[in-house]
């Protein structure tokens, strides 16, 4: 599995209209061993859109706590999949000159690339949801809907 280390714990969160599910997996020898799961009724969602953020957050907390109890660890970060016809994914890039004399990339260089990559055109009725970093930089935005975001 690229970009992950042996023994690393990964957590996946799926927020559906009827259920919120959490899966905890441990990377072992280029495979993922499922070590915990959690599931909760999904409240605050309608037709795939969040209509009540407080209820949705509580549903997520319930599923996360159930998975944490199963494994005996505290979840600190999750991988979340987002879909829907109101979601757009747009690749973007930033270019900066490395400033150090030894040509080593610093945290400041990375931040300047991120800042530069965020200069994109979002449609007038859109809203930026998140910035994802991996081997590539992606901006995720959504069109405003009457169903909520």
Secondary structure, DSSP 8 states (H G I E B T S, - for coil): -TT--TT-EEEEEEE-SSEEEEEEEEEETTEEEEEEEEEEE--SEETTEES-HHHHHHHHHHHHHHHHHHHT------EE----TTEEEEE--------STT----HHHHHHHHHHHT-----TTEEEEEEEESSSEEEEEEE--TT--
